[in-house]
Amino acid sequence: MRHLMNPLDFTVEELDRLFDLAGDIAADPAKYAHACAGKKLATCFYEPSTRTRLSFEAAMLNLGGSVLGFSDAASSSASKGESVSDTIRIISCYADICAMRHPKEGAPMVAASRSGIPVINAGDGGHQHPTQTLTDLMTIRALKGRLGGFTIGLCGDLKFGRTVHSLIAALIRYPGIRFVFISPPELKVPDYITDQLKELGIGYEEVIRLEDSIADLDLLYMTRVQRERFFNEEDYVRLKDFYILNNEKMALAKEDMLVLHPLPRVNEISVEVDDDPRAVYFKQAQYGVYVRMALILTLLEITV
């Protein structure tokens, strides 16, 4: 039995096979419409989510399986004090595979250590979000034709953004990657990440103004400033609109630069950018369903 806690749990070769499978699903969804008939996915979400939870549920339903679970801690026995360990033991009696989101870092890992079924980390605090990273990688590979050999800018909340941390960890395994970290000083990427990049000899720079670097980017990964990660409202209000990507800034970018965003967005990408063919964040959300379908099949060891 295998779990997914971290994007590095899969080798580069295994990821290639996963993305090949996801691509085949996208090309011929009818072929996989009954692959998980009789199987159940439990979605255990201890904090709110729209995209991740619904994309997992859509993925399982597209495979012919069924879903059960809860969408916040208040509607689970966690509100009565039940531990994650006990919850997953019970869930293991009801379902074949579980996707878990939790505000505490490491909670899905604790669940995996006690589980009788595969557990997928659907986000744990500000730590990891591996299925979003798989979605990001597939989007890049599908639209750029490669993973590697590009400059990527990561903009916004680089301190608390688990999607950013996971993506950086995954991309450093590919050749020719250069990072540009775009953030206010208060939200800069953690030192442990830049220390690792220095140790590996991977190029990066840190800038404050998006306009100063957008022309050099092959990919721009925008993130929102996350209200739920701040300790006080004053800091959030001061930083929430620090970056707003609009048509004026897009005019400075390369004609083939792609804009990604894990969503939800707030104000950091103006809606006018949605009509730009370089804005691929809604395609990215669709790729997320195919990736999760491929992941469910892989962890359940189902072949079609």
C-alpha positions as CSV (number, residue, x, y, z in Angstrom):
1,M,0.0,0.0,0.0
2,R,1.3,3.4,-0.9
3,H,0.4,7.0,0.1
4,L,1.1,10.4,-1.3
5,M,2.3,12.9,1.3
6,N,4.9,14.9,-0.7
7,P,5.4,15.4,-4.4
8,L,8.9,13.9,-3.9
9,D,7.2,10.6,-3.0
10,F,7.2,9.8,-6.7
11,T,10.3,9.6,-8.7
12,V,10.7,11.7,-11.9
13,E,10.1,8.5,-13.9
14,E,7.0,7.7,-11.9
15,L,5.7,11.2,-12.5
16,D,6.2,10.8,-16.2
17,R,4.1,7.6,-16.2
18,L,1.4,9.4,-14.1
19,F,1.3,12.3,-16.5
20,D,1.2,10.0,-19.5
21,L,-1.8,8.2,-17.8
22,A,-3.5,11.6,-17.1
23,G,-3.0,12.6,-20.7
24,D,-4.6,9.4,-21.9
25,I,-7.5,10.0,-19.6
26,A,-7.9,13.5,-21.0
27,A,-7.8,12.2,-24.6
28,D,-10.3,9.3,-24.0
29,P,-12.3,9.7,-20.7
30,A,-14.9,7.1,-21.8
31,K,-12.2,4.4,-21.6
32,Y,-11.9,5.0,-17.8
33,A,-15.5,5.7,-17.0
34,H,-16.0,2.4,-15.0
35,A,-12.4,1.8,-13.8
36,C,-13.3,2.4,-10.2
37,A,-16.8,0.9,-10.1
38,G,-17.5,-0.4,-6.6
39,K,-14.6,1.7,-5.1
40,K,-15.2,4.6,-2.6
41,L,-13.1,7.7,-2.0
42,A,-13.4,9.4,1.4
43,T,-12.7,13.2,1.4
44,C,-11.8,14.2,4.9
45,F,-11.4,18.0,4.8
46,Y,-10.8,19.7,8.1
47,E,-10.6,23.1,6.5
48,P,-12.6,24.7,3.7
49,S,-11.8,23.9,0.1
50,T,-13.7,24.2,-3.2
51,R,-11.3,23.2,-6.0
52,T,-9.4,20.5,-4.3
53,R,-12.3,18.7,-2.7
54,L,-14.6,18.9,-5.7
55,S,-11.8,18.0,-8.1
56,F,-11.1,14.8,-6.0
57,E,-14.8,14.0,-6.0
58,A,-15.2,14.7,-9.7
59,A,-12.2,12.5,-10.4
60,M,-13.6,9.5,-8.5
61,L,-17.1,10.0,-10.0
62,N,-15.5,10.2,-13.5
63,L,-13.9,6.8,-12.8
64,G,-17.3,5.3,-11.9
65,G,-16.6,5.2,-8.2
66,S,-18.5,6.9,-5.3
67,V,-17.5,9.5,-2.7
68,L,-18.2,10.1,1.0
69,G,-16.7,12.4,3.6
70,F,-17.0,15.8,5.3
71,S,-16.1,19.3,4.2
72,D,-15.0,20.9,7.5
73,A,-14.0,19.8,10.9
74,A,-17.2,21.1,12.5
75,S,-19.2,18.4,10.7
76,S,-16.9,15.6,11.8
77,S,-16.2,13.9,15.0
78,A,-13.1,16.1,15.4
79,S,-15.6,18.6,16.9
80,K,-16.0,16.0,19.7
81,G,-12.3,15.6,20.2
82,E,-11.7,12.5,18.0
83,S,-8.0,12.2,16.9
84,V,-6.9,12.0,13.3
85,S,-5.6,8.5,14.1
86,D,-8.9,7.3,15.2
87,T,-10.8,9.0,12.4
88,I,-8.7,7.3,9.7
89,R,-9.0,3.9,11.3
90,I,-12.8,4.3,11.1
91,I,-12.6,5.7,7.5
92,S,-10.6,2.7,6.5
93,C,-13.6,0.5,7.3
94,Y,-15.8,2.5,5.0
95,A,-13.7,3.6,2.0
96,D,-10.9,2.3,-0.3
97,I,-8.9,5.5,-0.5
98,C,-8.8,8.8,1.4
99,A,-7.9,12.4,0.5
100,M,-7.2,14.5,3.6
101,R,-6.8,18.2,4.1
102,H,-5.9,19.5,7.6
103,P,-4.7,22.9,9.0
104,K,-2.0,21.2,11.0
105,E,1.3,20.3,9.3
106,G,1.9,16.6,9.3
107,A,-1.6,15.5,10.2
108,P,-2.1,13.5,6.9
109,M,1.3,11.8,7.7
110,V,-0.1,10.7,11.1
111,A,-3.2,9.4,9.4
112,A,-1.1,7.5,6.8
113,S,0.8,5.8,9.6
114,R,-2.4,4.4,11.1
115,S,-4.5,3.9,7.9
116,G,-5.6,0.7,6.3
117,I,-6.1,2.4,2.9
118,P,-4.0,4.8,0.8
119,V,-4.0,8.4,2.0
120,I,-3.5,11.4,-0.2
121,N,-2.3,14.6,1.4
122,A,-4.7,17.3,0.0
123,G,-2.9,20.1,1.9
124,D,-1.5,20.3,5.4
125,G,-1.3,23.8,6.8
126,G,1.5,25.9,5.1
127,H,3.5,22.7,4.5
128,Q,2.7,20.7,1.4
129,H,0.0,20.4,-1.3
130,P,1.3,17.6,-3.5
131,T,-1.7,17.1,-5.8
132,Q,-1.6,20.8,-6.7
133,T,2.0,20.4,-7.5
134,L,1.2,17.4,-9.7
135,T,-1.4,19.6,-11.4
136,D,1.1,22.4,-11.9
137,L,3.7,20.0,-13.4
138,M,1.2,18.5,-15.8
139,T,0.0,21.9,-16.9
140,I,3.6,23.0,-17.6
141,R,4.5,19.8,-19.4
142,A,1.3,19.8,-21.5
143,L,1.5,23.4,-22.5
144,K,5.3,24.0,-22.7
145,G,6.1,20.5,-23.9
146,R,8.8,19.9,-21.2
147,L,9.6,20.1,-17.6
148,G,12.9,21.9,-17.3
149,G,14.9,24.5,-19.2
150,F,12.9,27.6,-18.2
151,T,12.8,30.6,-15.9
152,I,9.8,30.6,-13.5
153,G,8.6,33.5,-11.4
154,L,6.7,32.8,-8.2
155,C,4.8,35.9,-7.0
156,G,2.9,36.8,-3.9
157,D,2.8,34.9,-0.6
158,L,6.0,32.9,-0.8
159,K,6.3,32.5,3.0
160,F,3.1,30.7,3.8
161,G,2.2,29.4,0.3
162,R,2.3,25.6,0.5
163,T,1.7,25.4,-3.3
164,V,4.9,27.4,-3.8
165,H,7.0,25.3,-1.4
166,S,5.8,22.0,-3.0
167,L,6.4,23.3,-6.6
168,I,9.9,24.5,-5.9
169,A,10.8,21.1,-4.3
170,A,9.4,19.3,-7.3
171,L,11.0,21.5,-10.0
172,I,14.6,21.3,-8.6
173,R,14.7,17.7,-9.9
174,Y,14.5,18.9,-13.5
175,P,17.5,20.5,-15.4
176,G,17.9,24.1,-16.4
177,I,15.4,25.6,-13.9
178,R,15.9,29.2,-12.7
179,F,13.7,30.8,-10.1
180,V,12.7,34.4,-9.6
181,F,11.0,35.0,-6.2
182,I,8.7,38.1,-6.3
183,S,7.4,39.1,-2.9
184,P,7.3,41.8,-0.3
185,P,10.0,41.3,2.4
186,E,7.4,40.1,4.9
187,L,6.4,37.3,2.6
188,K,9.7,36.2,1.2
189,V,10.5,32.6,0.5
190,P,11.8,30.7,3.7
191,D,15.5,30.6,4.2
192,Y,15.6,26.8,4.2
193,I,14.5,26.9,0.5
194,T,17.1,29.4,-0.7
195,D,19.8,27.6,1.4
196,Q,18.9,24.4,-0.5
197,L,19.0,26.2,-3.9
198,K,22.5,27.6,-3.0
199,E,23.7,24.1,-2.0
200,L,22.4,22.6,-5.3
201,G,23.8,25.4,-7.4
202,I,20.4,26.3,-8.7
203,G,20.0,29.9,-9.9
204,Y,17.5,32.3,-8.2
205,E,17.0,35.9,-7.4
206,E,14.6,37.7,-5.1
207,V,12.9,40.9,-6.2
208,I,10.0,43.1,-4.9
209,R,8.6,44.6,-8.1
210,L,6.9,42.3,-10.6
211,E,7.5,44.8,-13.4
212,D,11.3,44.4,-12.9
213,S,11.4,40.7,-13.8
214,I,8.3,39.8,-15.8
215,A,10.0,40.3,-19.2
216,D,12.5,37.5,-18.3
217,L,9.9,34.8,-17.4
218,D,8.8,31.8,-19.3
219,L,6.2,31.0,-16.5
220,L,4.6,33.2,-13.9
221,Y,3.0,31.5,-10.9
222,M,0.8,33.9,-9.1
223,T,-0.5,33.3,-5.6
224,R,-3.0,35.1,-3.3
225,V,-2.1,36.5,0.1
226,Q,-3.8,34.1,2.4
227,R,-5.9,35.8,5.1
228,E,-6.1,32.5,7.1
229,R,-2.3,32.3,7.5
230,F,-2.0,35.8,9.2
231,F,-2.0,36.4,12.9
232,N,-3.6,39.9,12.6
233,E,-5.9,41.6,10.2
234,E,-3.8,44.7,9.9
235,D,-0.8,42.9,8.3
236,Y,-3.2,41.1,5.9
237,V,-4.9,44.3,4.8
238,R,-1.5,46.0,4.2
239,L,-0.2,43.2,2.0
240,K,-3.3,41.7,0.3
241,D,-3.1,44.0,-2.8
242,F,0.6,44.3,-3.0
243,Y,0.6,42.6,-6.5
244,I,-2.1,42.9,-9.1
245,L,-1.4,41.4,-12.5
246,N,-3.2,43.4,-15.2
247,N,-3.0,43.9,-19.0
248,E,-0.4,46.7,-18.5
249,K,2.0,44.3,-16.8
250,M,1.2,41.5,-19.3
251,A,2.3,43.7,-22.1
252,L,5.8,43.6,-20.7
253,A,5.9,39.8,-20.8
254,K,7.0,37.3,-23.5
255,E,4.4,36.3,-26.1
256,D,4.6,32.7,-24.9
257,M,4.8,33.3,-21.2
258,L,2.2,31.3,-19.3
259,V,0.4,32.5,-16.2
260,L,-0.5,29.9,-13.6
261,H,-2.4,30.2,-10.3
262,P,-3.5,27.5,-7.9
263,L,-6.7,29.4,-7.2
264,P,-8.8,30.8,-5.6
265,R,-7.7,34.3,-6.6
266,V,-8.8,37.4,-4.9
267,N,-7.4,40.6,-6.4
268,E,-4.0,39.5,-7.5
269,I,-5.0,38.8,-11.2
270,S,-7.3,41.3,-12.8
271,V,-10.3,39.7,-14.6
272,E,-9.2,41.5,-17.8
273,V,-6.2,39.1,-17.9
274,D,-8.6,36.1,-18.2
275,D,-9.0,36.8,-22.0
276,D,-5.3,36.7,-22.6
277,P,-4.3,33.3,-24.2
278,R,-1.3,33.2,-21.9
279,A,-3.6,32.9,-18.8
280,V,-4.0,29.2,-18.3
281,Y,-5.2,28.9,-14.7
282,F,-8.6,27.6,-15.6
283,K,-7.0,25.0,-17.9
284,Q,-4.8,24.2,-14.9
285,A,-7.9,23.4,-12.8
286,Q,-9.1,21.0,-15.5
287,Y,-5.8,19.3,-15.6
288,G,-6.2,18.8,-11.9
289,V,-9.1,16.5,-12.4
290,Y,-7.2,14.3,-14.8
291,V,-4.1,14.2,-12.5
292,R,-6.2,13.1,-9.6
293,M,-8.0,10.5,-11.7
294,A,-4.5,9.1,-12.6
295,L,-3.4,9.2,-9.0
296,I,-6.4,7.4,-7.7
297,L,-5.9,4.6,-10.3
298,T,-2.2,4.4,-9.5
299,L,-2.6,4.2,-5.7
300,L,-5.4,1.6,-6.0
301,E,-3.2,-0.3,-8.5
302,I,-6.0,-0.3,-11.1
303,T,-5.0,-0.7,-14.8
304,V,-7.3,-0.2,-17.8
